[in-house]
Amino acid sequence: MKVRVTVMLKDGVLDPQGKAIGHALHTLGFEGVQDVRVGKIIELDLHGVKAEEAHEKAGEMARNLLANLVIEDYLVEVVA
């Protein structure tokens, strides 16, 4: 069972990498970009579990290791 965990900085947390990318896009002539936020996607392949259990296990992994819950939010999606 494949699971995707998306980790993003919480709203209000400064994202210097996103600001740098936004500035670079503007410099390259890409107008109209209001805000850029950078995150990470972690894909997990969990064997021998059904979708509901895979979602639960990936959420536990996110809470314990993959995301810093003080400054980051996460989203778990079962993809296959």
URNORNOR-V810495 format. One record per residue. N is the residue number from 0. PHI is phi in radians with two decimals (none if undefined). NEAR is the number of other C-alpha atoms within 10 Angstrom. D_FIRST is the distance of its C-alpha to the first C-alpha in whole Angstrom. Layout:
n:N phi:PHI near:NEAR d_first:D_FIRST
n:N phi:PHI near:NEAR d_first:D_FIRST
This chain:
n:0 phi:none near:16 d_first:0
n:1 phi:-1.61 near:17 d_first:4
n:2 phi:-2.29 near:21 d_first:7
n:3 phi:-2.00 near:18 d_first:10
n:4 phi:-1.96 near:22 d_first:13
n:5 phi:-1.81 near:18 d_first:16
n:6 phi:-2.04 near:21 d_first:19
n:7 phi:-2.33 near:20 d_first:23
n:8 phi:-1.12 near:20 d_first:26
n:9 phi:-1.16 near:15 d_first:28
n:10 phi:-0.99 near:11 d_first:31
n:11 phi:1.62 near:7 d_first:34
n:12 phi:-1.55 near:11 d_first:33
n:13 phi:-1.03 near:12 d_first:34
n:14 phi:-2.11 near:16 d_first:32
n:15 phi:-1.08 near:12 d_first:34
n:16 phi:-1.16 near:13 d_first:32
n:17 phi:-1.09 near:15 d_first:32
n:18 phi:-1.09 near:15 d_first:35
n:19 phi:-1.11 near:12 d_first:36
n:20 phi:-1.15 near:15 d_first:34
n:21 phi:-1.03 near:19 d_first:35
n:22 phi:-1.12 near:15 d_first:39
n:23 phi:-1.09 near:12 d_first:38
n:24 phi:-1.09 near:15 d_first:37
n:25 phi:-1.09 near:14 d_first:40
n:26 phi:-1.07 near:10 d_first:42
n:27 phi:-1.42 near:9 d_first:41
n:28 phi:1.69 near:8 d_first:42
n:29 phi:-1.50 near:11 d_first:39
n:30 phi:-1.45 near:10 d_first:40
n:31 phi:1.57 near:8 d_first:39
n:32 phi:-1.38 near:10 d_first:36
n:33 phi:-1.44 near:7 d_first:36
n:34 phi:-2.66 near:10 d_first:34
n:35 phi:-2.22 near:15 d_first:31
n:36 phi:-2.13 near:16 d_first:28
n:37 phi:-1.91 near:13 d_first:26
n:38 phi:-2.45 near:14 d_first:23
n:39 phi:-2.43 near:13 d_first:20
n:40 phi:-2.06 near:14 d_first:16
n:41 phi:-2.06 near:13 d_first:14
n:42 phi:-1.81 near:16 d_first:10
n:43 phi:-2.06 near:15 d_first:8
n:44 phi:-1.94 near:15 d_first:6
n:45 phi:-1.79 near:16 d_first:5
n:46 phi:-1.63 near:9 d_first:6
n:47 phi:1.34 near:8 d_first:8
n:48 phi:-2.27 near:13 d_first:7
n:49 phi:-1.52 near:12 d_first:7
n:50 phi:-0.97 near:16 d_first:7
n:51 phi:-1.10 near:9 d_first:10
n:52 phi:-1.18 near:14 d_first:10
n:53 phi:-1.08 near:22 d_first:7
n:54 phi:-1.07 near:23 d_first:9
n:55 phi:-1.10 near:12 d_first:12
n:56 phi:-1.13 near:16 d_first:11
n:57 phi:-1.14 near:25 d_first:11
n:58 phi:-1.08 near:20 d_first:14
n:59 phi:-1.13 near:12 d_first:16
n:60 phi:-1.08 near:13 d_first:15
n:61 phi:-1.10 near:21 d_first:16
n:62 phi:-1.15 near:14 d_first:19
n:63 phi:-1.60 near:11 d_first:20
n:64 phi:-2.53 near:10 d_first:20
n:65 phi:-1.28 near:19 d_first:18
n:66 phi:-2.16 near:20 d_first:21
n:67 phi:-1.60 near:15 d_first:25
n:68 phi:-1.13 near:15 d_first:25
n:69 phi:-1.22 near:9 d_first:29
n:70 phi:-2.12 near:13 d_first:28
n:71 phi:-2.21 near:15 d_first:25
n:72 phi:-1.89 near:17 d_first:23
n:73 phi:-2.41 near:20 d_first:19
n:74 phi:-2.31 near:14 d_first:16
n:75 phi:-1.88 near:20 d_first:13
n:76 phi:-2.26 near:16 d_first:11
n:77 phi:-1.47 near:19 d_first:7
n:78 phi:-1.87 near:13 d_first:8
n:79 phi:-2.92 near:10 d_first:6
